[in-house]
Amino acid sequence: MNRTLSIIAAVLALIFTSNTASANRSCEEDWKEKMMSEKIAFLTLEVGLTPEEAQVFWPVYNKVEKEKDEALANVFRAYKELSKATEEGKSGKALSDLLDKYIAAQKNLNTVENGIAEQYKSVLPVEKVVKLYLAEEKFRRNSIRKLHDGRPAPRK
């Protein structure tokens, strides 16, 4: 069973990465692609997705991740604009408008994040959605640990 899931995860990772591959990618793109491949394989195994579940789940997951990335990018853009305006000594209406833009971007990110579980529950049993949330946090912590000291986090 684990071997089957590993094979499925590897195939999904290859499909995902082949769709985004280009001849002259930057190091950042290569790193992100590698991380996503590792994440797909990790989540597939940790959640225990069946081939049928994986087939319907990954398109939803990719859509959600794209929405989150766009919302987060908007927060970062609004933050940079607000920070730049502050450094330039702007005040009054200009800062108020940029602050409103930043707060709106934060609210949008929260709205996106609040709707994710329902989207996942539409294609997976709630038990696997819970495993997904736990596995994502485990993957995040493992990744941070690897970056920090080159060792994976202990499995718990």
PyMOL commands that set and color helices and strands:
alter all, ss='L'
color gray80, all
select helices_A, chain A and resi 2-20+27-47+51-87+93-121+126-149
alter helices_A, ss='H'
color red, helices_A
deselect
rebuild
show_as cartoon
